[in-house]
Amino acid sequence: MTGFNSKKSIIIGFAAGLSLLGAYFLILSLVSGWEFTKIQFQGNWYWIIGLAAGFGTQIGIFTYLRALHRAKVSGGIVVASGTTSTIAMISCCAHYLVNILPVIGISGLAVFLGQYQTELFIVGAVSNLAGISYLFSKAKKIKQNHTL
């Protein structure tokens, strides 16, 4: 692509996924201790890694779309998809609030959400897949409408 290196989006997405993992370990360790954090991760690593990878993928695609917009290659489609993508990103990633609820003092809700952890992981995974599919479709549409 002219004027933009798509590897940058991959690096940013990877860094976002790692940052989410870091936040998970930091917050859970501060709230519940390192031993609890290790046990939680060992029991749910596939969900946690999957959610972080999905989050990183969404950020990477979103960064790619934003770069297209900044390069003024896309016109109105990217403006609309950028706005919609931002909204989709926020709604798709709202499940990450579960990790910070204890920190902000909503422990009763955190206990309730803890009882439905697997279900929340499933909702998070489905949300990630929906967000990734949506962002991929927008990127594909932009590439079809413009020669890059």
C-alpha positions as CSV (number, residue, x, y, z in Angstrom):
1,M,0.0,0.0,0.0
2,T,1.3,3.4,-0.9
3,G,2.3,5.7,2.0
4,F,1.5,3.1,4.7
5,N,3.2,0.1,5.9
6,S,0.6,-2.5,7.0
7,K,3.2,-4.1,9.2
8,K,2.7,-1.2,11.5
9,S,-0.9,-2.2,12.1
10,I,0.3,-5.7,12.9
11,I,2.8,-4.5,15.4
12,I,0.2,-2.1,17.0
13,G,-2.3,-4.9,17.2
14,F,0.2,-7.3,18.8
15,A,1.2,-4.6,21.3
16,A,-2.4,-4.0,22.1
17,G,-3.0,-7.7,22.8
18,L,0.1,-7.9,25.0
19,S,-1.0,-4.7,26.8
20,L,-4.4,-6.3,27.5
21,L,-2.6,-9.4,28.9
22,G,-0.4,-7.1,31.0
23,A,-3.4,-5.2,32.3
24,Y,-5.1,-8.5,33.2
25,F,-2.2,-9.8,35.2
26,L,-1.6,-6.5,36.9
27,I,-5.2,-5.8,37.9
28,L,-6.0,-9.3,39.0
29,S,-2.7,-9.6,40.9
30,L,-3.3,-6.3,42.7
31,V,-6.9,-7.3,43.5
32,S,-6.6,-11.0,44.4
33,G,-2.8,-11.7,44.6
34,W,-0.4,-13.5,42.4
35,E,-1.3,-17.0,43.4
36,F,-5.0,-16.5,42.5
37,T,-3.9,-14.8,39.2
38,K,-1.8,-17.8,38.3
39,I,-4.6,-20.3,39.1
40,Q,-7.1,-18.3,37.1
41,F,-4.8,-18.0,34.1
42,Q,-3.9,-21.8,34.2
43,G,-7.6,-22.7,34.3
44,N,-8.7,-20.2,31.6
45,W,-5.5,-19.5,29.5
46,Y,-7.2,-20.4,26.2
47,W,-10.0,-17.9,26.8
48,I,-7.7,-15.2,28.1
49,I,-5.2,-15.6,25.2
50,G,-8.0,-15.8,22.7
51,L,-9.6,-12.6,24.0
52,A,-6.3,-10.8,24.0
53,A,-5.6,-12.0,20.5
54,G,-9.0,-11.0,19.3
55,F,-8.6,-7.6,20.9
56,G,-5.2,-7.1,19.3
57,T,-6.6,-8.2,15.9
58,Q,-9.4,-5.6,16.2
59,I,-6.9,-2.9,17.1
60,G,-4.6,-3.9,14.2
61,I,-7.5,-3.7,11.7
62,F,-8.8,-0.5,13.2
63,T,-5.3,1.0,12.9
64,Y,-5.1,-0.1,9.3
65,L,-8.5,1.5,8.6
66,R,-7.5,4.7,10.3
67,A,-4.3,4.8,8.3
68,L,-6.3,4.5,5.1
69,H,-8.5,7.4,6.3
70,R,-5.4,9.6,7.0
71,A,-4.0,8.8,3.6
72,K,-7.2,10.2,2.2
73,V,-7.6,7.2,0.0
74,S,-10.9,6.1,1.1
75,G,-13.4,9.0,1.0
76,G,-16.7,8.8,2.8
77,I,-16.7,5.0,3.2
78,V,-13.8,5.1,5.7
79,V,-15.3,8.1,7.6
80,A,-18.5,6.1,8.1
81,S,-16.7,2.9,8.8
82,G,-14.2,4.6,11.1
83,T,-17.0,6.0,13.2
84,T,-18.9,2.7,13.1
85,S,-15.7,0.8,13.8
86,T,-15.0,2.9,16.9
87,I,-18.5,2.2,18.2
88,A,-18.1,-1.5,17.4
89,M,-14.7,-1.5,19.1
90,I,-16.2,0.0,22.3
91,S,-19.2,-2.3,22.3
92,C,-17.2,-5.4,21.4
93,C,-14.6,-4.8,24.1
94,A,-17.0,-3.8,26.9
95,H,-16.6,-7.3,28.5
96,Y,-13.0,-6.3,29.5
97,L,-14.6,-4.1,32.2
98,V,-15.1,-7.3,34.2
99,N,-11.4,-7.3,35.1
100,I,-11.5,-3.7,36.5
101,L,-14.8,-3.8,38.4
102,P,-13.2,-4.9,41.7
103,V,-10.7,-2.1,41.4
104,I,-13.4,0.5,41.1
105,G,-15.3,-0.9,44.1
106,I,-18.2,-2.8,42.5
107,S,-17.4,-6.0,44.3
108,G,-21.0,-7.3,44.4
109,L,-21.3,-7.1,40.7
110,A,-17.8,-8.6,40.3
111,V,-18.9,-11.6,42.4
112,F,-22.0,-12.0,40.2
113,L,-20.0,-11.8,37.1
114,G,-17.4,-14.2,38.5
115,Q,-20.2,-16.8,38.7
116,Y,-20.8,-16.5,35.0
117,Q,-17.2,-16.3,33.9
118,T,-17.4,-19.0,31.3
119,E,-20.5,-17.4,29.8
120,L,-18.8,-14.0,29.7
121,F,-15.7,-15.5,28.0
122,I,-18.1,-17.0,25.4
123,V,-19.8,-13.7,24.9
124,G,-16.4,-12.0,24.7
125,A,-15.2,-14.5,22.1
126,V,-18.3,-14.1,20.0
127,S,-18.0,-10.3,20.3
128,N,-14.4,-10.4,19.2
129,L,-15.3,-12.6,16.2
130,A,-18.1,-10.2,15.2
131,G,-15.9,-7.2,15.6
132,I,-13.1,-8.8,13.5
133,S,-15.6,-9.9,10.8
134,Y,-17.1,-6.4,10.7
135,L,-13.7,-4.7,10.5
136,F,-12.4,-7.1,7.9
137,S,-15.5,-6.5,5.8
138,K,-14.9,-2.8,5.9
139,A,-11.3,-3.2,5.0
140,K,-12.2,-5.5,2.1
141,K,-14.9,-3.0,0.9
142,I,-12.4,-0.1,1.0
143,K,-9.7,-2.1,-1.0
144,Q,-12.3,-3.1,-3.6
145,N,-13.4,0.6,-4.1
146,H,-9.9,2.0,-4.3
147,T,-6.7,1.0,-6.0
148,L,-4.0,1.3,-3.4
